[in-house]
Each structure stands twice: as structure tokens, then as C-alpha cells.
Amino acid sequence: MLSYDLHMITVIEVKKNTNESNVNLVRRFSRKVQESGIIQKVKSKRYNQRSLSKLKTKQATLKRIARKENHQKLFKLGKVDATSKRGHRK
């Protein structure tokens, strides 16, 4: 039995021993595939997201800083409790 990774070819070869059942052969193959990490690589690339552009990252950072400054200002004015959680979801 052989298994191939799409980007890097990883060959996993399992030869049947004498007096070994097919179930044991498949079990050994499955274990070798899990140990090689092929499945984890494929799953991690399945939902691959593009990195944000520098402009988007900068805008998000500036927005977060402005929100934090606004929260500190409201806290100093006594309009927000110190124990209140910002943006807390249930």
C-alpha cells in the first residue's frame, strides 16, 4: 500500500509479512500514515486563509488602538466599570 502527499511526495510502504492478515496490514499502514503527519498537513491546508494586506492590518490595528483609548477615556469618566468585559460573548 502506498500513500502520496500532494505537495511533497511521501512514500509510505508496508509489505505484508508471512502469516499476517489483511486487517493487520491495513492497521500497520494506518499507523504509519498517522505517524508521518500527512493527514494533519492536508487538514491544515484545507481551510488555508490568505494573509491580510499591510493596509488592512494597519487599519485593524489603528481601529483597535482607538477602541482601547475610548474605553480608557470612558473608564476615567466613570461610565464603564473596571470589571466589565469589552465585547464579551455568551
LINKAHU-V101987 format. One record per backbone hydrogen bond with DSSP energy under -0.5 kcal/mol. CO is the residue of the C=O (numbers start at 0). NH is the residue of the N-H. Records with the same first field share a line. If there is no record, write none. Layout:
# LINKAHU-V101987
CO=NH / NH
This chain:
# LINKAHU-V101987
0=13
2=11
6=8
7=9
8=10
9=11
10=12
16=19
20=24
21=25
22=26
23=27
24=28
25=29
26=30
27=31
28=32
29=33
30=34
31=35
32=36 / 37
33=36
36=40
37=41
38=42
39=43
40=44
41=45
42=46
44=47
52=56
53=57
54=58
55=59
56=60
57=61
58=62
59=63
60=64
61=65
62=66
63=67
64=68
65=69
66=70
67=71
68=72
69=73
70=74
71=75
72=76
73=77 / 78 / 79
74=77
83=85
84=87
